[in-house]
Amino acid sequence: MLPTMNASFSVSLNSPQFLAHTSFTSSKLKYDTSRRNLGICKCVSSPPTEQTAYTTRVSRNANMAKLQAGYLFPEIARRRAAHLLKYPDAQVISLGIGDTTEPVPDVITNAMSERASALSTVEGYSGYGAEQGEKKLRSAIASTYYKDLGIDESDIFVSDGAKCDISRLQVLFGSNVKIAVQDPSYPAYVDSSVIMGQTGLYENQRYTNIEYMRCDPQNGFFPDLSLISNADVIFFCSPNNPTGSAATRDQLTQLVQYAKKTGSIIVYDSAYAMYISDDCPRSIFEIDGAKEVAIETSSFSKYAGFTGVRLGWTVVPKELLFSDGFPVAKDFNRIVCTCFNGASNIAQAGGLACLSPEGLKAMQGTISFYKENTQIIMDTFTKLGFDVYGGKNAPYVWVHFPGRSSWDVFAEILEKANVVTTPGSGFGPGGEGFVRVSAFGHRENVLEASRRLSQLYK
């Protein structure tokens, strides 16, 4: 007798599994699902058909099925690849995904090289480190970015990047919370919420059970907080990705006061804080009372070119408590210890070098370079008559194409100018009619892209 099968599928008679049990070679074995429990199969003659893949009995996570298409940036990469298949000689310039392009400064790579070399010696070798990060680096982050703000090294958790920490924070909060996000906003906030099971289905370009806080030119890219209803966790990015807008001190004060009034927790993404060139706050903890309602996440990616090195941090103040009085930091520490073995010791050596006087100067030089790129892009679109936003405090330019589909504009610019941008609708319904143009690029590419865009829209 043939063995009982544990899934409903067709098996080719030429397959090793079948030939091991029968000499038939010219028909298909079809499993009678109505007789599964008896372990009975029946053989019937049928024309040769394509073999069906084996399937397990494990159901797919239903929340994954809610996600729309692919994640935004892989989808852009797919369309770029398709364009190159169609036009293999095209000289495509990417101003889409926010990936840095300029070399990591020597003062930083030298420190990483020394740490790597030391690992080949008995004296210099180190294995697992503290999941929360090395004490020296945590202390340097606290003294560099949070001096006089009441944040100390024990509040800081070093990680492999802000994006990774966003997902860990979602694990911390669990599935029974409702989030609010700026609209438009970085898609990882929404997608991680969907995966965690915090949302309903996707309807009318948005997920149910998420508060979309509209941020547009009419409200100065700061939401009307009175329209938020019952959000437990508020994701807020300043300077914002994708709009490039930075919240003022007064606006962040409103946000903190709102969170204290409603009992919400703010997850504040400050990944672009070093690009701020005016008096907008660089940290949420510059606002009185923020330590009782906010978590801050940040990264070395856009400061030191660590998009591939992977190093960031999250601040969870000891003053932040759950509704039952339990410290949020203690639970986050448990999440980190369970899901993470700590950032690379080589990357942490680079992070420590970033925060040295020489490293800070080198990072500021890199940031200034990208901000010059930003100005070139802003000037280009402004001269072409477009309404342009962002740029001043962020490496992103937010360009309005009124009445047009963002993906149509993306396709037009790629097809006719061989330039990759990012469609605004990929950041939420509020991004429709806009495209984001990144200033991360070599200078000659930014200048050439600007020339092509001027030619396209002259």
C-alpha positions as CSV (number, residue, x, y, z in Angstrom):
1,M,0.0,0.0,0.0
2,L,1.2,3.5,-0.7
3,P,2.0,5.6,2.3
4,T,-0.5,8.2,3.5
5,M,0.1,11.7,2.1
6,N,-0.1,14.8,4.3
7,A,-1.2,17.4,1.7
8,S,-3.4,17.6,-1.3
9,F,-1.4,17.6,-4.5
10,S,-0.5,15.6,-7.7
11,V,2.6,13.6,-7.8
12,S,4.3,12.7,-11.1
13,L,4.8,9.0,-11.7
14,N,8.3,9.9,-12.8
15,S,9.1,11.4,-9.5
16,P,11.5,9.5,-7.1
17,Q,8.8,9.5,-4.4
18,F,6.4,7.7,-6.7
19,L,8.8,5.3,-8.3
20,A,9.9,4.1,-4.9
21,H,6.5,2.6,-4.4
22,T,5.1,1.6,-7.8
23,S,6.2,0.6,-11.2
24,F,3.6,2.6,-13.1
25,T,5.2,5.3,-15.3
26,S,2.5,6.5,-17.6
27,S,-0.2,7.9,-15.4
28,K,-0.7,10.4,-12.7
29,L,-1.3,9.5,-9.1
30,K,-4.2,11.6,-7.7
31,Y,-4.8,11.8,-4.0
32,D,-8.4,11.3,-3.0
33,T,-8.8,14.0,-0.4
34,S,-12.2,12.7,0.7
35,R,-10.4,9.5,1.9
36,R,-7.4,11.1,3.4
37,N,-7.9,9.7,6.9
38,L,-8.0,6.2,5.5
39,G,-4.7,6.6,3.8
40,I,-6.2,5.4,0.5
41,C,-5.0,6.6,-2.9
42,K,-6.5,5.8,-6.2
43,C,-4.8,5.7,-9.6
44,V,-6.6,7.0,-12.7
45,S,-5.4,7.5,-16.2
46,S,-5.1,11.1,-17.3
47,P,-3.1,13.2,-19.8
48,P,0.3,14.3,-18.6
49,T,0.0,17.5,-16.5
50,E,2.4,19.9,-14.9
51,Q,3.6,18.7,-11.6
52,T,2.1,20.6,-8.6
53,A,4.6,21.7,-6.0
54,Y,4.6,20.0,-2.6
55,T,2.9,22.1,0.1
56,T,3.1,21.9,3.9
57,R,0.2,21.9,6.3
58,V,1.3,25.3,7.8
59,S,-1.1,28.1,7.0
60,R,0.3,31.4,5.7
61,N,0.2,34.3,8.2
62,A,-3.0,36.0,7.1
63,N,-1.5,39.4,8.0
64,M,1.1,39.0,5.3
65,A,-1.7,38.6,2.7
66,K,-3.0,42.1,3.6
67,L,0.2,43.8,2.5
68,Q,-0.1,45.6,-0.8
69,A,2.1,44.6,-3.7
70,G,5.8,44.6,-2.7
71,Y,7.6,46.8,-0.2
72,L,8.0,50.2,-1.9
73,F,11.7,50.2,-2.5
74,P,12.1,46.7,-3.8
75,E,9.2,47.5,-6.2
76,I,11.1,50.5,-7.4
77,A,14.2,48.4,-7.9
78,R,12.1,45.9,-9.9
79,R,10.8,48.6,-12.2
80,R,14.3,50.0,-12.7
81,A,15.5,46.5,-13.6
82,A,12.7,46.1,-16.1
83,H,13.5,49.5,-17.6
84,L,17.1,48.3,-18.1
85,L,16.0,45.1,-19.8
86,K,14.0,47.2,-22.2
87,Y,16.8,49.8,-22.7
88,P,20.1,48.0,-21.9
89,D,22.2,51.0,-22.9
90,A,20.3,53.5,-20.8
91,Q,22.5,55.4,-18.3
92,V,20.1,55.4,-15.4
93,I,20.6,57.7,-12.5
94,S,19.0,56.8,-9.2
95,L,17.6,59.6,-7.0
96,G,15.0,57.3,-5.6
97,I,15.8,55.1,-2.6
98,G,17.6,57.0,0.1
99,D,20.9,55.1,-0.1
100,T,24.1,57.1,0.6
101,T,26.7,57.2,-2.1
102,E,29.8,59.0,-0.7
103,P,32.7,57.1,0.9
104,V,32.8,56.6,4.7
105,P,35.4,59.1,6.1
106,D,38.8,57.6,6.8
107,V,38.7,58.4,10.5
108,I,35.8,56.1,10.8
109,T,36.9,53.2,8.5
110,N,40.4,53.3,10.2
111,A,38.8,52.6,13.5
112,M,36.7,49.7,12.1
113,S,39.8,48.3,10.4
114,E,41.8,48.4,13.6
115,R,39.0,46.6,15.5
116,A,38.7,44.0,12.7
117,S,42.5,43.4,12.8
118,A,42.5,43.1,16.6
119,L,40.0,40.2,16.3
120,S,42.8,38.0,14.8
121,T,44.8,38.3,18.1
122,V,44.2,36.7,21.4
123,E,44.3,40.0,23.2
124,G,42.0,41.8,20.8
125,Y,39.4,39.1,20.2
126,S,35.9,39.5,21.5
127,G,32.8,37.4,21.0
128,Y,29.3,38.2,22.1
129,G,28.9,41.6,23.5
130,A,26.1,43.3,25.5
131,E,22.9,43.1,23.6
132,Q,22.3,46.8,24.6
133,G,25.6,47.9,23.0
134,E,29.1,48.6,24.3
135,K,29.2,50.9,27.3
136,K,31.6,53.4,25.7
137,L,29.4,53.9,22.6
138,R,26.2,54.2,24.7
139,S,27.9,56.8,26.8
140,A,29.2,58.7,23.7
141,I,25.7,58.8,22.2
142,A,24.2,60.1,25.4
143,S,26.8,62.9,25.8
144,T,26.8,63.8,22.1
145,Y,23.1,63.9,21.2
146,Y,21.3,64.1,24.6
147,K,23.6,66.3,26.7
148,D,21.6,68.1,29.4
149,L,18.4,66.4,28.3
150,G,18.2,63.9,31.2
151,I,19.1,60.9,29.0
152,D,21.9,58.7,30.2
153,E,23.7,55.7,28.8
154,S,21.3,53.2,30.5
155,D,18.4,54.6,28.4
156,I,20.2,53.8,25.1
157,F,20.0,50.6,23.2
158,V,22.5,50.3,20.3
159,S,21.2,48.3,17.3
160,D,21.8,47.4,13.7
161,G,19.7,50.4,12.5
162,A,16.5,52.4,13.1
163,K,14.5,50.3,10.7
164,C,15.2,47.1,12.6
165,D,14.3,48.8,15.8
166,I,10.9,49.9,14.4
167,S,10.0,46.3,14.0
168,R,11.3,45.4,17.5
169,L,9.2,48.1,18.9
170,Q,6.2,46.7,17.2
171,V,6.9,43.3,18.8
172,L,7.1,45.2,22.1
173,F,3.7,46.8,21.6
174,G,2.0,43.6,20.3
175,S,-1.1,43.2,18.2
176,N,-3.7,45.0,20.4
177,V,-2.6,48.6,19.8
178,K,-3.8,51.1,17.3
179,I,-1.1,53.3,15.7
180,A,-1.2,56.7,14.1
181,V,1.2,57.7,11.3
182,Q,2.0,60.9,9.5
183,D,0.5,60.8,6.0
184,P,2.7,60.5,4.0
185,S,5.4,58.6,6.1
186,Y,8.1,56.0,5.9
187,P,6.3,52.8,4.9
188,A,8.0,50.6,7.5
189,Y,5.7,52.0,10.2
190,V,2.5,50.9,8.4
191,D,3.9,47.6,7.0
192,S,5.2,46.4,10.4
193,S,1.8,47.3,11.9
194,V,0.0,45.2,9.3
195,I,2.4,42.2,9.8
196,M,1.8,42.4,13.6
197,G,-1.9,42.1,13.1
198,Q,-2.7,45.6,14.4
199,T,-4.8,46.5,11.3
200,G,-7.8,45.5,9.4
201,L,-8.0,45.2,5.6
202,Y,-6.7,47.6,3.0
203,E,-9.6,49.7,1.8
204,N,-9.6,53.0,-0.2
205,Q,-5.8,53.3,-0.2
206,R,-5.4,52.8,3.5
207,Y,-5.6,50.2,6.2
208,T,-8.5,50.2,8.7
209,N,-7.5,50.6,12.4
210,I,-4.6,53.0,11.5
211,E,-4.9,56.7,12.0
212,Y,-3.5,58.5,9.0
213,M,-2.5,62.0,10.1
214,R,-2.6,64.1,7.0
215,C,0.5,66.3,6.5
216,D,0.4,68.6,3.5
217,P,1.3,72.1,2.4
218,Q,-2.0,73.4,3.7
219,N,-1.2,72.5,7.3
220,G,2.5,73.1,7.1
221,F,3.1,69.4,7.1
222,F,2.0,69.1,10.8
223,P,-1.2,67.2,11.5
224,D,-4.4,68.4,13.1
225,L,-4.0,66.4,16.4
226,S,-7.7,66.9,17.2
227,L,-8.6,64.6,14.4
228,I,-6.8,61.6,16.0
229,S,-9.1,59.1,17.7
230,N,-7.8,56.6,20.3
231,A,-4.3,56.1,18.9
232,D,-2.1,54.1,21.4
233,V,1.2,54.7,19.5
234,I,2.1,57.7,17.3
235,F,4.9,57.3,14.8
236,F,6.4,60.7,14.1
237,C,9.5,61.4,11.9
238,S,11.2,64.8,12.0
239,P,12.8,65.8,9.7
240,N,10.2,63.8,7.8
241,N,10.8,61.1,5.3
242,P,9.5,61.7,2.6
243,T,8.4,65.4,2.8
244,G,11.6,66.8,4.2
245,S,9.7,69.0,6.7
246,A,11.0,69.4,10.3
247,A,8.6,70.1,13.2
248,T,9.1,73.3,15.1
249,R,9.5,73.5,18.9
250,D,5.9,74.7,19.3
251,Q,4.6,71.8,17.1
252,L,6.5,69.2,19.1
253,T,5.3,70.7,22.3
254,Q,1.8,70.3,21.0
255,L,2.5,66.6,20.2
256,V,4.0,65.9,23.6
257,Q,1.1,67.6,25.4
258,Y,-1.4,65.6,23.2
259,A,0.3,62.3,24.1
260,K,0.3,63.2,27.8
261,K,-3.4,64.1,27.6
262,T,-4.4,60.8,25.8
263,G,-1.9,58.5,27.4
264,S,-0.3,57.6,24.0
265,I,3.3,56.7,23.4
266,I,5.3,58.6,20.7
267,V,7.9,56.7,18.6
268,Y,10.0,59.6,17.3
269,D,12.2,58.9,14.3
270,S,15.2,61.3,14.3
271,A,17.2,59.6,11.6
272,Y,17.8,62.9,9.8
273,A,18.3,65.2,12.8
274,M,21.8,66.2,11.8
275,Y,20.5,67.7,8.6
276,I,18.6,70.4,10.5
277,S,20.1,73.8,9.9
278,D,17.6,76.0,11.8
279,D,16.3,76.1,15.3
280,C,13.9,73.1,15.0
281,P,14.6,70.5,17.8
282,R,16.9,67.7,16.9
283,S,15.4,65.4,19.6
284,I,12.0,65.0,21.1
285,F,13.6,65.0,24.5
286,E,14.3,68.8,24.1
287,I,10.6,69.1,24.9
288,D,9.5,69.2,28.5
289,G,7.7,66.0,29.6
290,A,8.8,64.0,26.5
291,K,10.6,61.4,28.6
292,E,7.3,60.3,30.1
293,V,5.6,59.7,26.7
294,A,8.3,59.2,24.0
295,I,10.8,56.7,22.5
296,E,13.4,58.0,20.1
297,T,15.1,56.0,17.4
298,S,18.0,57.1,15.2
299,S,20.8,55.9,13.0
300,F,24.3,56.5,11.7
301,S,23.1,55.5,8.2
302,K,22.5,59.0,6.7
303,Y,25.2,60.7,8.8
304,A,28.3,58.5,8.2
305,G,27.2,56.4,5.2
306,F,26.4,53.4,7.4
307,T,23.5,52.1,5.2
308,G,25.5,49.0,4.7
309,V,27.5,49.0,7.9
310,R,24.3,49.0,9.9
311,L,24.4,50.8,13.2
312,G,21.7,52.8,15.1
313,W,20.2,53.3,18.5
314,T,16.9,53.7,20.3
315,V,16.3,55.7,23.5
316,V,13.8,54.3,26.0
317,P,13.7,56.6,29.0
318,K,13.3,55.0,32.4
319,E,10.4,57.5,33.1
320,L,8.3,55.9,30.3
321,L,5.7,53.5,31.9
322,F,3.0,51.3,30.7
323,S,-0.6,51.7,32.0
324,D,0.2,49.3,34.9
325,G,3.3,51.3,35.9
326,F,5.7,48.7,34.5
327,P,8.8,50.4,32.8
328,V,8.7,50.2,29.0
329,A,12.5,49.9,28.9
330,K,12.5,46.7,30.9
331,D,10.2,45.0,28.3
332,F,12.2,46.5,25.4
333,N,15.4,45.1,27.0
334,R,13.8,41.7,27.1
335,I,12.8,42.0,23.4
336,V,16.4,43.0,22.5
337,C,17.9,40.2,24.5
338,T,15.6,37.7,22.9
339,C,15.6,38.9,19.3
340,F,19.1,40.3,19.0
341,N,22.7,39.5,19.9
342,G,24.0,43.0,19.7
343,A,25.4,45.2,17.0
344,S,28.6,44.1,15.3
345,N,31.6,45.0,17.4
346,I,33.4,46.3,14.2
347,A,30.4,48.6,13.5
348,Q,30.4,49.8,17.0
349,A,34.1,50.8,16.7
350,G,33.0,52.8,13.7
351,G,30.2,54.4,15.7
352,L,32.6,55.4,18.5
353,A,34.9,57.0,15.9
354,C,31.9,58.8,14.4
355,L,31.4,60.6,17.7
356,S,35.0,61.7,18.1
357,P,35.7,65.3,17.3
358,E,37.3,64.3,14.0
359,G,34.4,62.0,13.2
360,L,31.8,64.5,13.9
361,K,33.6,67.0,11.7
362,A,33.9,64.4,8.9
363,M,30.2,63.5,9.2
364,Q,29.2,67.1,9.0
365,G,31.2,67.5,5.8
366,T,29.4,64.6,4.2
367,I,26.0,66.0,5.3
368,S,27.0,69.4,3.8
369,F,27.8,67.7,0.5
370,Y,24.4,66.1,0.4
371,K,22.7,69.4,1.3
372,E,24.4,71.0,-1.6
373,N,23.0,68.3,-3.8
374,T,19.6,69.1,-2.3
375,Q,19.9,72.7,-3.2
376,I,20.7,71.8,-6.8
377,I,17.6,69.7,-7.1
378,M,15.4,72.3,-5.5
379,D,16.7,75.0,-7.8
380,T,16.0,72.8,-10.8
381,F,12.4,72.1,-10.0
382,T,11.7,75.6,-8.8
383,K,13.0,77.1,-12.1
384,L,10.7,74.7,-13.9
385,G,7.8,76.2,-12.1
386,F,7.0,73.3,-9.7
387,D,5.9,73.7,-6.1
388,V,8.8,72.3,-4.1
389,Y,9.0,71.4,-0.4
390,G,11.6,70.0,2.0
391,G,15.2,70.2,1.3
392,K,16.2,72.7,3.9
393,N,16.5,70.3,6.8
394,A,16.5,67.0,5.0
395,P,18.2,65.3,2.0
396,Y,14.8,64.9,0.3
397,V,12.9,67.2,-2.1
398,W,9.1,66.8,-2.3
399,V,7.8,67.9,-5.7
400,H,4.1,68.5,-6.5
401,F,2.6,67.3,-9.8
402,P,-1.0,68.3,-9.2
403,G,-3.7,66.1,-10.7
404,R,-1.3,63.4,-11.7
405,S,-0.7,59.9,-10.5
406,S,2.6,59.5,-8.6
407,W,3.4,56.3,-10.3
408,D,2.7,57.8,-13.7
409,V,5.1,60.6,-13.0
410,F,7.7,58.1,-11.8
411,A,7.2,56.1,-15.0
412,E,7.5,59.2,-17.1
413,I,10.7,60.4,-15.5
414,L,12.3,57.0,-15.8
415,E,11.1,56.4,-19.4
416,K,12.0,59.8,-20.7
417,A,14.9,61.0,-18.5
418,N,16.4,57.7,-17.3
419,V,16.1,59.0,-13.7
420,V,14.7,57.0,-10.8
421,T,12.6,58.9,-8.3
422,T,10.1,57.7,-5.6
423,P,6.3,58.0,-6.1
424,G,4.7,59.8,-3.3
425,S,1.7,57.5,-3.1
426,G,4.1,54.8,-1.9
427,F,4.4,56.7,1.4
428,G,0.6,56.8,2.0
429,P,-2.5,58.2,0.4
430,G,-1.4,61.8,1.3
431,G,1.5,61.4,-1.0
432,E,-0.5,61.0,-4.2
433,G,0.4,63.7,-6.7
434,F,4.0,64.1,-5.4
435,V,7.4,62.5,-6.0
436,R,10.3,62.3,-3.7
437,V,13.7,63.1,-5.1
438,S,16.7,62.0,-3.1
439,A,19.9,64.1,-2.8
440,F,22.0,61.0,-2.2
441,G,24.2,60.8,-5.2
442,H,27.5,61.6,-6.7
443,R,27.7,65.3,-7.7
444,E,28.1,64.6,-11.4
445,N,25.0,62.4,-11.4
446,V,22.9,65.0,-9.6
447,L,24.0,67.6,-12.1
448,E,23.2,65.3,-15.0
449,A,19.9,64.3,-13.6
450,S,19.0,68.0,-13.2
451,R,19.9,68.6,-16.8
452,R,17.7,65.8,-18.0
453,L,14.8,66.9,-15.8
454,S,15.1,70.4,-17.1
455,Q,15.1,69.1,-20.7
456,L,12.0,67.0,-19.9
457,Y,9.9,69.6,-18.3
458,K,11.2,72.8,-19.9
